[in-house]
Amino acid sequence: DVYKRQPYGPATPDLSRVRTVRIWYEPEGDGSDPVERRIKFAEMRFLGNRWIAEGIRDPYDEVIVAPGDSLSGQDFRLGVLNNKENADYIPPIDVRVRNNVAELEQALQFTYTDLEPGNRFRARKDLSGSFGEDYLDYGELNFFWRVPYRDGMPDPTQTEAEGYFWIGSDSLSYYEISVPFAQTQQDATGWVEVSVSLADLSNVKNAPVDSLVSWPEMDRANPEVRRGQVKDTVTQNVYDVTVRGRPDLGRVQRYYVGVRYRQQDPAAPTLPPYSGEVLFNELRLRKVNRTTGYAQRYTGTLSLPGVGDMAAEFSNTDEEFRG
């Protein structure tokens, strides 16, 4: 009975499982004021971001510092900067102005302290829908990084800091685009624009499997990893691409964004830890592509009694096929 008053306890409110919102107005005083009042409710919006911090991880992707915790001084915080509340925030794009008022424009903020060589941190965003989102009809993926800042200025000493973006279904099936900040073109405010052809990204799946990838624990599955490179369609920067598992651009369910402290040679002298701030902004899909691509796959078997069996397989995709 929805009209029967129920006690509130013992359930605990949970903002991650909101199903109903109720709004009411309580006038001041004892309610005996005879003046009639009308209240018009125009709009309600929830502002913020849907990214979830996943803590600091070691080179083998094991969590060593959980979100909100710290270990030996290492720390990572996820936040948001915007052009309304942060006067020193400079967006990487021109902000739209409507009725002489600039629209809200914000960026994801990664703040880190004493990040050790080899370690990395990341955040994830889950996309809506049981099957995720379909990107096969788009030609280009575009986003922005702002290089490491410290004390309000770019920090050129963080030469081994690298941003990475994963797009796929989960942490076992994704495309990774890595952006080494010190080796990429940037504008006067430190922003690096990344524009990648989705066809070029998908084609890395055809590279040979990297047989060198392994994990130190014997009970951990050896992931199928392929590697390649793609050229930026705007700046001509070249990015390393890693494909893990069998991601499908027609069923994108999750994004990951993070920063790693590359350790090129474990035998080299230990580098100092990194502290600073990195921003990520404006993930966009561009260039709607309506050209149909084709994939072919043929299999055949031959059995010779008393001799043996033989099987053959052939597969081919044209340059327009994406998946």
VOPAGU-2260 file (C-alpha; in pm, 1 decimal, decimal comma):
REM VOPAGU-2260
SITE   aa  ch    i         X         Y         Z
SITE  ASP   A    0       0,0       0,0       0,0
SITE  VAL   A    1     180,1     313,5    -119,0
SITE  TYR   A    2     -42,2     532,3     100,7
SITE  LYS   A    3      46,5     352,5     419,6
SITE  ARG   A    4     326,4     519,5     608,9
SITE  GLN   A    5     625,6     291,1     659,3
SITE  PRO   A    6     916,7     333,7     901,1
SITE  TYR   A    7    1252,9     431,8     747,2
SITE  GLY   A    8    1467,2     174,4     930,2
SITE  PRO   A    9    1662,0     -42,4     926,0
SITE  ALA   A   10    1764,6       9,9     558,8
SITE  THR   A   11    2066,2     234,4     492,4
SITE  PRO   A   12    2042,8     492,3     209,0
SITE  ASP   A   13    2257,2     395,0     -90,9
SITE  LEU   A   14    2321,2     657,6    -363,1
SITE  SER   A   15    2435,2     386,2    -604,5
SITE  ARG   A   16    2085,2     228,5    -605,9
SITE  VAL   A   17    1847,0     524,2    -629,5
SITE  ARG   A   18    1501,2     427,7    -764,2
SITE  THR   A   19    1274,8     707,9    -637,9
SITE  VAL   A   20    1317,2    1080,9    -576,8
SITE  ARG   A   21    1068,0    1280,7    -368,7
SITE  ILE   A   22    1061,9    1660,7    -343,6
SITE  TRP   A   23     852,0    1859,9     -98,0
SITE  TYR   A   24     823,6    2213,0      38,2
SITE  GLU   A   25     777,6    2302,4     403,3
SITE  PRO   A   26     677,2    2666,1     472,0
SITE  GLU   A   27     820,7    2845,0     770,3
SITE  GLY   A   28     602,1    2910,4    1073,7
SITE  ASP   A   29     294,5    2719,0    1184,4
SITE  GLY   A   30     127,4    2709,2     843,9
SITE  SER   A   31    -152,4    2951,0     941,5
SITE  ASP   A   32     -41,7    3220,9     696,6
SITE  PRO   A   33    -342,9    3271,2     462,5
SITE  VAL   A   34    -131,0    3403,6     174,0
SITE  GLU   A   35    -145,8    3168,6    -125,3
SITE  ARG   A   36     187,8    3078,0    -283,1
SITE  ARG   A   37     267,0    2898,0    -605,0
SITE  ILE   A   38     595,0    2722,6    -665,8
SITE  LYS   A   39     708,2    2623,7   -1013,4
SITE  PHE   A   40     960,1    2341,6   -1044,7
SITE  ALA   A   41    1158,3    2380,7   -1366,7
SITE  GLU   A   42    1456,3    2146,4   -1374,6
SITE  MET   A   43    1678,9    1921,9   -1165,9
SITE  ARG   A   44    2018,5    1795,7   -1279,4
SITE  PHE   A   45    2282,3    1580,7   -1115,6
SITE  LEU   A   46    2628,9    1719,1   -1188,1
SITE  GLY   A   47    2957,4    1537,2   -1154,4
SITE  ASN   A   48    3123,8    1242,9   -1325,0
SITE  ARG   A   49    3074,7     868,4   -1344,2
SITE  TRP   A   50    3438,6     769,2   -1329,8
SITE  ILE   A   51    3546,5     532,7   -1050,8
SITE  ALA   A   52    3901,2     531,5    -910,2
SITE  GLU   A   53    4072,5     191,5    -906,6
SITE  GLY   A   54    4377,8     274,5    -696,5
SITE  ILE   A   55    4752,2     234,0    -757,2
SITE  ARG   A   56    4877,7     -87,9    -919,9
SITE  ASP   A   57    5211,8    -257,6    -972,8
SITE  PRO   A   58    5355,3    -359,1   -1314,8
SITE  TYR   A   59    5151,0    -682,4   -1301,0
SITE  ASP   A   60    4824,2    -493,0   -1241,7
SITE  GLU   A   61    4791,0    -597,5    -877,2
SITE  VAL   A   62    4638,7    -333,7    -646,4
SITE  ILE   A   63    4898,4    -209,1    -398,1
SITE  VAL   A   64    4716,2     104,9    -281,2
SITE  ALA   A   65    4336,7      89,5    -268,6
SITE  PRO   A   66    4135,2     405,7    -346,7
SITE  GLY   A   67    4153,8     641,7     -50,5
SITE  ASP   A   68    4447,7     462,7     113,4
SITE  SER   A   69    4821,1     536,3     103,8
SITE  LEU   A   70    5133,2     320,0     123,1
SITE  SER   A   71    5483,6     453,3     179,3
SITE  GLY   A   72    5358,6     796,3      75,8
SITE  GLN   A   73    5210,1     683,2    -258,0
SITE  ASP   A   74    4868,4     833,8    -316,3
SITE  PHE   A   75    4622,8     892,7    -600,5
SITE  ARG   A   76    4307,6    1103,3    -598,9
SITE  LEU   A   77    4040,1    1138,0    -866,8
SITE  GLY   A   78    3859,6    1468,6    -910,2
SITE  VAL   A   79    3701,7    1710,0   -1156,0
SITE  LEU   A   80    3801,3    2061,0   -1268,3
SITE  ASN   A   81    3562,0    2290,8   -1454,9
SITE  ASN   A   82    3540,0    2640,1   -1598,6
SITE  LYS   A   83    3276,7    2752,4   -1345,2
SITE  GLU   A   84    3450,2    2677,4   -1016,0
SITE  ASN   A   85    3820,0    2669,8   -1106,8
SITE  ALA   A   86    3944,2    3004,0   -1235,4
SITE  ASP   A   87    4283,7    2865,9   -1346,0
SITE  TYR   A   88    4135,3    2586,3   -1554,9
SITE  ILE   A   89    4189,0    2638,5   -1929,0
SITE  PRO   A   90    3981,2    2399,1   -2146,1
SITE  PRO   A   91    4141,8    2241,3   -2455,0
SITE  ILE   A   92    3844,0    2337,9   -2673,3
SITE  ASP   A   93    3635,9    2648,4   -2738,9
SITE  VAL   A   94    3346,3    2647,9   -2494,3
SITE  ARG   A   95    2998,9    2718,8   -2632,5
SITE  VAL   A   96    2829,0    3037,4   -2518,2
SITE  ARG   A   97    2449,1    3058,6   -2499,5
SITE  ASN   A   98    2267,2    3375,8   -2396,6
SITE  ASN   A   99    2605,9    3527,4   -2304,6
SITE  VAL   A  100    2674,4    3243,2   -2058,1
SITE  ALA   A  101    2948,7    2985,8   -2116,6
SITE  GLU   A  102    2840,6    2624,9   -2090,9
SITE  LEU   A  103    2987,9    2400,2   -1823,2
SITE  GLU   A  104    3308,7    2233,6   -1943,4
SITE  GLN   A  105    3504,6    1999,2   -1720,0
SITE  ALA   A  106    3800,5    1762,1   -1715,6
SITE  LEU   A  107    3891,5    1452,7   -1518,4
SITE  GLN   A  108    4169,7    1529,2   -1269,9
SITE  PHE   A  109    4433,4    1278,4   -1155,2
SITE  THR   A  110    4636,6    1399,0    -856,5
SITE  TYR   A  111    4919,9    1172,9    -744,4
SITE  THR   A  112    5191,9    1177,6    -479,3
SITE  ASP   A  113    5522,0     985,5    -474,5
SITE  LEU   A  114    5431,3     742,4    -753,8
SITE  GLU   A  115    5711,7     484,0    -772,7
SITE  PRO   A  116    5874,1     363,5   -1099,3
SITE  GLY   A  117    5679,4      78,5   -1260,5
SITE  ASN   A  118    5353,7     165,4   -1085,6
SITE  ARG   A  119    5039,7     312,2   -1238,5
SITE  PHE   A  120    4688,2     427,3   -1147,3
SITE  ARG   A  121    4360,7     434,7   -1335,9
SITE  ALA   A  122    3988,2     507,8   -1329,8
SITE  ARG   A  123    3705,0     337,8   -1516,2
SITE  LYS   A  124    3366,7     434,2   -1656,8
SITE  ASP   A  125    3092,9     177,3   -1721,5
SITE  LEU   A  126    2870,3     244,9   -2021,4
SITE  SER   A  127    2494,6     190,2   -2011,7
SITE  GLY   A  128    2311,9     -93,9   -2180,0
SITE  SER   A  129    2352,0    -472,2   -2168,6
SITE  PHE   A  130    2562,6    -473,8   -2485,2
SITE  GLY   A  131    2739,3    -140,5   -2442,5
SITE  GLU   A  132    2775,6     105,9   -2729,5
SITE  ASP   A  133    2837,7      52,6   -3101,1
SITE  TYR   A  134    3124,8     256,6   -3251,7
SITE  LEU   A  135    3150,8      77,6   -3585,8
SITE  ASP   A  136    2983,1     360,8   -3776,6
SITE  TYR   A  137    3240,0     619,3   -3664,1
SITE  GLY   A  138    3574,8     689,1   -3822,8
SITE  GLU   A  139    3773,7     857,1   -3548,5
SITE  LEU   A  140    3825,7     863,3   -3172,9
SITE  ASN   A  141    3934,0    1193,9   -3020,2
SITE  PHE   A  142    4036,0    1298,1   -2667,0
SITE  PHE   A  143    4279,9    1527,4   -2481,7
SITE  TRP   A  144    4549,7    1482,3   -2218,0
SITE  ARG   A  145    4715,7    1761,8   -2026,0
SITE  VAL   A  146    5078,4    1680,0   -1946,8
SITE  PRO   A  147    5194,8    1646,7   -1583,8
SITE  TYR   A  148    5174,8    1971,6   -1389,0
SITE  ARG   A  149    5330,7    2047,5   -1052,3
SITE  ASP   A  150    5277,4    2365,8    -852,2
SITE  GLY   A  151    5071,0    2510,1   -1135,5
SITE  MET   A  152    5336,8    2460,3   -1406,7
SITE  PRO   A  153    5429,6    2180,5   -1649,3
SITE  ASP   A  154    5686,7    1945,0   -1496,7
SITE  PRO   A  155    5943,1    1850,8   -1765,5
SITE  THR   A  156    6127,7    1617,1   -1526,1
SITE  GLN   A  157    5853,4    1351,9   -1549,7
SITE  THR   A  158    5999,1    1209,6   -1869,7
SITE  GLU   A  159    5872,5     854,7   -1807,6
SITE  ALA   A  160    5509,2     949,5   -1734,0
SITE  GLU   A  161    5269,0     801,0   -1986,1
SITE  GLY   A  162    4894,1     832,6   -2020,5
SITE  TYR   A  163    4693,6     534,0   -2138,4
SITE  PHE   A  164    4335,4     489,0   -2253,2
SITE  TRP   A  165    4157,7     152,5   -2275,1
SITE  ILE   A  166    3839,1      95,8   -2470,2
SITE  GLY   A  167    3669,0    -244,1   -2460,7
SITE  SER   A  168    3453,3    -466,5   -2244,7
SITE  ASP   A  169    3665,2    -511,2   -1929,3
SITE  SER   A  170    4024,4    -529,4   -1802,9
SITE  LEU   A  171    4085,5    -852,6   -1997,9
SITE  SER   A  172    3958,0    -737,3   -2338,4
SITE  TYR   A  173    4047,2    -390,2   -2466,0
SITE  TYR   A  174    4240,5    -166,5   -2703,9
SITE  GLU   A  175    4504,8      49,6   -2535,1
SITE  ILE   A  176    4635,3     378,3   -2675,9
SITE  SER   A  177    4942,6     497,0   -2486,3
SITE  VAL   A  178    5060,2     858,2   -2495,3
SITE  PRO   A  179    5415,1     929,0   -2368,0
SITE  PHE   A  180    5380,0    1290,1   -2259,9
SITE  ALA   A  181    5744,8    1388,3   -2313,1
SITE  GLN   A  182    5746,8    1266,1   -2676,3
SITE  THR   A  183    5422,4    1419,5   -2805,0
SITE  GLN   A  184    5328,8    1760,2   -2942,5
SITE  GLN   A  185    5135,0    1983,3   -2704,3
SITE  ASP   A  186    4986,8    2330,7   -2713,9
SITE  ALA   A  187    5090,9    2632,3   -2506,6
SITE  THR   A  188    4873,9    2524,6   -2210,8
SITE  GLY   A  189    5004,4    2166,4   -2200,9
SITE  TRP   A  190    4715,8    1992,3   -2378,7
SITE  VAL   A  191    4787,5    1700,2   -2612,5
SITE  GLU   A  192    4511,6    1628,2   -2864,7
SITE  VAL   A  193    4481,0    1261,0   -2962,8
SITE  SER   A  194    4289,3    1167,2   -3279,0
SITE  VAL   A  195    4302,1     803,9   -3390,0
SITE  SER   A  196    4136,6     629,7   -3683,3
SITE  LEU   A  197    3914,4     349,5   -3552,0
SITE  ALA   A  198    3998,0     145,2   -3862,8
SITE  ASP   A  199    4371,2     172,8   -3784,2
SITE  LEU   A  200    4301,6      83,0   -3422,0
SITE  SER   A  201    4098,5    -223,7   -3519,1
SITE  ASN   A  202    4365,4    -342,8   -3763,6
SITE  VAL   A  203    4612,1    -396,4   -3477,5
SITE  LYS   A  204    4406,5    -707,5   -3395,6
SITE  ASN   A  205    4566,8    -865,1   -3702,9
SITE  ALA   A  206    4920,2    -833,4   -3560,5
SITE  PRO   A  207    5094,1   -1152,4   -3438,6
SITE  VAL   A  208    5048,6   -1256,8   -3077,6
SITE  ASP   A  209    5321,4   -1126,7   -2846,8
SITE  SER   A  210    5472,0   -1447,0   -2707,7
SITE  LEU   A  211    5684,4   -1253,9   -2456,0
SITE  VAL   A  212    5389,2   -1156,4   -2235,9
SITE  SER   A  213    5380,7   -1365,3   -1919,1
SITE  TRP   A  214    5285,9   -1339,3   -1553,1
SITE  PRO   A  215    5505,1   -1448,6   -1261,9
SITE  GLU   A  216    5226,8   -1659,7   -1104,8
SITE  MET   A  217    5177,8   -1998,9   -1268,7
SITE  ASP   A  218    4805,0   -2006,5   -1190,2
SITE  ARG   A  219    4736,8   -1682,9   -1377,6
SITE  ALA   A  220    4617,8   -1702,6   -1738,8
SITE  ASN   A  221    4860,8   -1578,6   -2001,0
SITE  PRO   A  222    4668,0   -1303,6   -2185,3
SITE  GLU   A  223    4659,9   -1291,6   -2563,1
SITE  VAL   A  224    4831,5    -963,4   -2647,3
SITE  ARG   A  225    4903,4    -803,5   -2986,3
SITE  ARG   A  226    5099,0    -483,9   -3042,9
SITE  GLY   A  227    5121,4    -220,7   -3313,0
SITE  GLN   A  228    5132,5     153,8   -3376,2
SITE  VAL   A  229    4888,4     410,6   -3510,8
SITE  LYS   A  230    4956,3     761,0   -3640,9
SITE  ASP   A  231    4756,8    1057,3   -3514,4
SITE  THR   A  232    4528,6    1185,6   -3789,5
SITE  VAL   A  233    4586,3    1549,7   -3687,5
SITE  THR   A  234    4928,9    1594,0   -3526,5
SITE  GLN   A  235    5112,8    1297,4   -3685,8
SITE  ASN   A  236    5219,6    1178,1   -3339,8
SITE  VAL   A  237    5271,5     800,6   -3330,2
SITE  TYR   A  238    5117,2     601,7   -3044,6
SITE  ASP   A  239    5181,8     246,8   -2931,7
SITE  VAL   A  240    4866,0      34,0   -2935,2
SITE  THR   A  241    4813,2    -284,4   -2735,9
SITE  VAL   A  242    4521,8    -521,0   -2797,3
SITE  ARG   A  243    4440,5    -763,0   -2518,8
SITE  GLY   A  244    4189,1   -1041,3   -2568,2
SITE  ARG   A  245    3929,4    -993,3   -2844,1
SITE  PRO   A  246    3770,4    -649,3   -2794,8
SITE  ASP   A  247    3477,6    -552,7   -3017,2
SITE  LEU   A  248    3420,2    -189,2   -3118,3
SITE  GLY   A  249    3058,0    -283,0   -3182,0
SITE  ARG   A  250    3005,4    -366,4   -2812,6
SITE  VAL   A  251    3205,2    -115,8   -2606,5
SITE  GLN   A  252    3109,2    -151,2   -2241,2
SITE  ARG   A  253    3383,6      23,2   -2046,8
SITE  TYR   A  254    3655,4     290,4   -2060,3
SITE  TYR   A  255    3972,3     295,9   -1853,3
SITE  VAL   A  256    4195,5     601,9   -1821,5
SITE  GLY   A  257    4521,5     607,6   -1630,9
SITE  VAL   A  258    4885,0     713,6   -1598,4
SITE  ARG   A  259    5186,1     485,0   -1561,9
SITE  TYR   A  260    5543,5     553,4   -1455,3
SITE  ARG   A  261    5738,5     361,1   -1718,2
SITE  GLN   A  262    6035,7     161,0   -1596,0
SITE  GLN   A  263    6248,4     104,6   -1905,2
SITE  ASP   A  264    6525,7     -94,3   -1740,8
SITE  PRO   A  265    6474,9    -247,3   -1393,6
SITE  ALA   A  266    6854,6    -281,5   -1360,0
SITE  ALA   A  267    6909,8      93,5   -1411,1
SITE  PRO   A  268    6949,9     332,1   -1116,5
SITE  THR   A  269    6623,9     396,2    -934,6
SITE  LEU   A  270    6445,7     710,9   -1051,4
SITE  PRO   A  271    6279,6     950,5    -805,5
SITE  PRO   A  272    5903,3     919,6    -746,9
SITE  TYR   A  273    5662,1    1145,1    -935,7
SITE  SER   A  274    5408,1    1384,5    -786,5
SITE  GLY   A  275    5173,5    1611,4    -976,2
SITE  GLU   A  276    4849,6    1643,6   -1166,8
SITE  VAL   A  277    4730,5    1514,2   -1505,5
SITE  LEU   A  278    4399,7    1600,8   -1678,1
SITE  PHE   A  279    4190,0    1401,0   -1925,5
SITE  ASN   A  280    3916,7    1564,3   -2128,6
SITE  GLU   A  281    3651,3    1555,4   -2400,0
SITE  LEU   A  282    3620,2    1198,7   -2526,1
SITE  ARG   A  283    3449,7    1224,4   -2865,8
SITE  LEU   A  284    3362,1    1013,5   -3169,1
SITE  ARG   A  285    3390,4    1183,6   -3507,9
SITE  LYS   A  286    3352,4    1123,2   -3882,0
SITE  VAL   A  287    3048,0     903,8   -3919,0
SITE  ASN   A  288    3144,5     624,2   -4157,7
SITE  ARG   A  289    2863,2     460,7   -4354,3
SITE  THR   A  290    3083,8     252,3   -4587,4
SITE  THR   A  291    3017,4    -120,7   -4547,7
SITE  GLY   A  292    3314,1    -342,3   -4467,0
SITE  TYR   A  293    3342,2    -713,4   -4538,7
SITE  ALA   A  294    3503,2   -1008,3   -4364,5
SITE  GLN   A  295    3550,9   -1356,5   -4510,0
SITE  ARG   A  296    3630,2   -1683,7   -4341,1
SITE  TYR   A  297    3659,4   -2028,5   -4500,8
SITE  THR   A  298    3727,0   -2360,9   -4334,1
SITE  GLY   A  299    3767,0   -2706,2   -4486,1
SITE  THR   A  300    3842,8   -3058,6   -4370,6
SITE  LEU   A  301    3958,0   -3369,1   -4557,5
SITE  SER   A  302    3938,4   -3720,8   -4417,7
SITE  LEU   A  303    4120,4   -4012,7   -4582,6
SITE  PRO   A  304    4028,8   -4351,5   -4432,4
SITE  GLY   A  305    4333,4   -4524,7   -4303,9
SITE  VAL   A  306    4553,4   -4222,8   -4374,8
SITE  GLY   A  307    4442,5   -3933,0   -4152,1
SITE  ASP   A  308    4256,1   -3604,0   -4135,0
SITE  MET   A  309    4357,5   -3263,3   -4268,3
SITE  ALA   A  310    4201,5   -2922,0   -4193,1
SITE  ALA   A  311    4259,5   -2575,0   -4341,7
SITE  GLU   A  312    4127,2   -2226,7   -4262,0
SITE  PHE   A  313    4145,2   -1893,7   -4445,5
SITE  SER   A  314    4021,2   -1554,9   -4328,0
SITE  ASN   A  315    4040,8   -1206,3   -4477,2
SITE  THR   A  316    3902,8    -858,7   -4404,1
SITE  ASP   A  317    3894,0    -554,6   -4629,3
SITE  GLU   A  318    4018,3    -211,6   -4526,0
SITE  GLU   A  319    3666,7     -93,0   -4436,7
SITE  PHE   A  320    3595,4    -374,4   -4191,0
SITE  ARG   A  321    3595,5    -264,2   -3828,7
SITE  GLY   A  322    3534,7    -479,1   -3525,7
